[in-house]
Every structure is written in structure tokens, then in C-alpha cells.
């Protein structure tokens, strides 16, 4: 049994401190004296040779390359681990159970040496580890600390993907002189909230400290997560190679200097101006007691062009309380005490700050100021509504604003143009008429296909389908509901249906599986016979076993009987099965049994 551990360690207490993610393997087999030459080695761990070979075999592309060959550099790291009264280390519960060790009572911390491997690209490695973990053998498991860092990496990657970070300037005083350093820092209320939820779950083993720094390094979980996030974000930005077009666009700007992560060449006055900007952004994300929300209201009918946007204030203390901007502006004097209780005391300042930033992202919001905040809604066209749904709403949401869209735009409520495929077992009368069999054994695999146009669950005629294509609009009103339309995709479906109705009235189960697997294109319905077939294919427990052929001069084992039954079932469906048993398990005997069970009939 081997358990994969990961821990984060801060490199130093210096001004520009960094950190590293380390991996080590815990195992049930205890290290021998020869493989643990130093004192205070943690006994239940893989030695350097085993760790090297294991990592090279599974994560070769993450190894540093020396002379064109990948090479794992195993380090001996001294860390503090929990120990008992006898100063012996306390192994993880799984390892303790496998070695029949009594539950040792925690008595304190002691220094032990671990064989570790430094992870050079933590985010990329954690993504690969997460993928491979689904295929681990039973003898290899992820420790709780490894699972914890997988979760943190997922959240951090999402924040980076949404560009929720800003340039950051740190002031450092040296010899009565102030120096400024460029860095990058996450700026996302959602990410901060997720870290606060994750932090209390951090295992102790997820952050192991060098005993020399144990008294000075803070091991507060939230501080560890913030340090990990900032180090990974800055490493990613500094290692990214930007094209010349980007550098030219950012030339002589504050962002260009921040990309280099060098000492910032700015004056103290510029630093103060940046601080004001950063404080306003931070307060907008974390300090304001209310959210600024934008709600899209759909047009009343297909011919109407009365789409509208509402600006709402939502209390963070009670998300059910929302007030329209115009209503607040008109009632702020008469209901001041109530609004102060729900939305804070500096409502106008926070409102103007958030609304001003939102206007930079979505300039159409400037109409709010043009109307002196007196109108409840901003009227927009169908084209503007579609642009908001496709692009602007995502940009605003990524910047921390709350967005409300009609239910038909959500994944569960969205109507899609599809081909409705109805599949039924071919009737006996059809078979007698002379259709060609897809299986060489019989015609049991033959299936009737019936194609129809569909919008969501609604079947439509060819004329309605054509009318939607001819509408030349990306947002259309269909049977009382708005939907997004892709005319090119619908025209492609139309040609597919026309050719299928002409050329493919029937087919085999393989055709059916290929079409029904494409859920974006087809909406499939099956009769009871085909539903039963698919159920048997998906559930191996429903496979009916067949008897061994009487003329087979051998005795099949239980697993060979199951293999024979599986081959026979799929052959009768025309599925062309492939038996992939390991070498030496009798594949040839199973195929001979299949031929004896149902010999090919002569013409």
C-alpha cells in the first residue's frame, strides 16, 4: 500500500518569500537501516530509489531535464511531524492499521527527515494527478492532504481563468529609502469566500514546516492558502511569454511593468494613487454591504422590441432583499433608516463607485446617469439583448456583479433545435420484404429509423423549421418562449434529415448508438425492445449466460462462460465485439466455443 502526500512549505521569512509544493510517498513497508542511513528518518516512507522510479514512470513530463534526459531530484527535507510520548512518529491511520500499530496519543512535534520531490509546475501537475487518480490501482491512494491541494488548485485555476486578479505594488523600506516591487494578487470575493470555506478543512500534513522556521512561520490555514495562491499566480504570469502585439499595446503602462515582476520604477505619489485605486476596488469586492445586480427582462412578444435592463441593489446580509435603483433614489429620504440598516451607511458612495466601474465594462449602463437614476428600466433592442446574454453578462459576472437572466437562457431551461430520432425494432413483415441483415447470424439487429424536426420537446413541421431558418435572427420567439437560434446549424440538420429520410430508413444497433450518443444533435426515443437491448449493454449483471456447446472438447471456466455469452449477445446485435482478456486466459477457446454455439449458415 502506498499513499501519495503533498505539502506546501514556505521558503523563507525574507521580504520576497516564495514557497514549494513537495510530494512524498508513505508506505506500509518499514524502511530498513540500509535505506534510512540518517537518524530521525520517518520510517514508513518510500526510499529515494523507489520514489524516483515511481514518479518517472507516472509523471515523466514533470521531471526537470538534464542533458536531454528527464531526471528526478530527490531531496532530504527535515520537517516537523506529530509524535507520541516516546518521540516516535505517528503514521497515518491507514498505515497504522496495516501494521497493527496501537493508536498513539499525540504528545507534540518532532523533526523527521522525508524523501521528497519538488513539484516544478504545481497547477499543471495537480491537474494531471487528479486525472490519473481515477485510474489508480487499489494499492495506491491519495492522502487527505493531496485531495485538499487538488481542491485548492481547482478553485485557483477557475479564478485565473476568469482573470480575477490585479497588479499589486509592495513598498519596502531599505536604508531610509523606499523601494517598490511589482506583484499580482487575486481580487475576487467569490474566490475569497471559497478559500474561507476550504481553509478549516486543511489537514495538518498539507503544510509542513522546517523546524528552523517553526517559531516564526504562521501556519494559519487562510494565510497558507493566500500565500500558495499568490506564489502560483505570480509564477504563472512571469513564466508566460506574451506576443509582441501585447507588449506594444501595453507599452509604457503600469501593467507592462507589472508583467516583468521587477522592481517598479514609480514615484511615491504614483504609488499613493495606485493605493487609492486598489482600495476602491477591494472595497467594491469585499467591503460594500450590498451587491449591484443587473436583471434582463424579456420582450413581451415576438414582434415587440421592448427588452429592458434593471439595476438592483441586493443586501449581502439578506439576499432576498432587492430594491430597484430608481425606487431607492426616489425613497432614500423617507426610508433612510431602513435602507441604512439593509444596505449600509455609505450607500451613494458605494453605488456610484460600483456603477462607474460597471459602465467601463458595459457602456450602455451610462443611460442610468443620463436619466438621473429616475427610470426603472433601460430599454434595449433584441440585438442588444442577445449581445448582453452572449458576452456582456459574462464579463460583468466575472467582475463580481450579480446577473439575473430569463430561465429559458439557463442550461436546464434552454430550448435547442434537434433531430428527434425514433427507433423501433423492425417488424416481421418488414423483414420478410427482403431487407438485408446487418448481422451474419440473423436480421435481429435491423432497426427502423424515423426522423422528425424538434425544438426542445416540441416537434415542428418542415415548414416551421424553414421559417425559423429564414428569420435571420439569433434570438427568436417560438411558441411563447424566446430561444437562441443557430441558422447554419439548423440548415445542416435539415440536409441531414433529408438525406437520412432518403437513404437511411433502417440500420443496425451500431448506427443507433452512434447517433444517440450525439445528444447535441439527436433527441432519441426507443421502443421497449430496443430499450431492453440498451439496458443489457449498459448493465453487465443483466447478461443471460448461455450453456457450453456440447461438442466442445474442453471445459470452460466461469469467466469464459461469461465471455462466450457476451460475444454471442453482441454478435447477434451486429456489434462486432472484441475480446481483450489478458494473455493465457483462453481467448481462442472462447472463440471456438462461439463458432460451435452458432455456426455460420451456408448460403
Buried (B, 14 or more C-beta within 10 A) or exposed (E): BBBBBBBBBBEEEEEEEEBBBBBBBBBBBEBEEEBBEEEEBBBBBBBBEBBBEBBBEBBEEBBEEEEEEBEBEBBEBBBBBBBBEEEBBBBBEBBBEBBEBEEBEEBEBBBBBBBBBBBBBBBBBBBBBBEBBEEBEEEBBBBBBBBBBBBBBBBBBBBBEBEBBBBBBBEEEEEEEEEBBBBBBBBBBBBBEBBEEBBEEBBBBBBBBBBEBEEEBEBEBBBBBBBBBBBBBBBBBEEEEEEEEBEEEBEEEBEBBBBEBEEBEBEEEBBEEBEEEBEBBBBBBEEBBBBBBBBBBBBEEBEEBBBBBBBBBBBBEEEEBBBBBBEBBBEBEEBEEEBBBBBBEBBEEBBEBBBBBBBEEBEBBBBBEEEEBEBBBBEBEBEBBBBBBEEBBEBBBBBBBBBBBBEBBEEEEBBBBBBBBBBBBBEEEBBEEEBEBBBEBBBBBBBBBEBBBBBBEEEBEEEBBBEBBEBEBBBBBBEEBBBBBEBEBBEEBBEBBEEBEEEEBBBBBBBBBEBBEEEEBBBBBBEEEBEEBBEBBEEEEEBEEBEBBEEBEEEBEEEBBBBBBBBBBBBBBBBEBEBEEEEEEBBEBBBBBBEBBBEEEEE
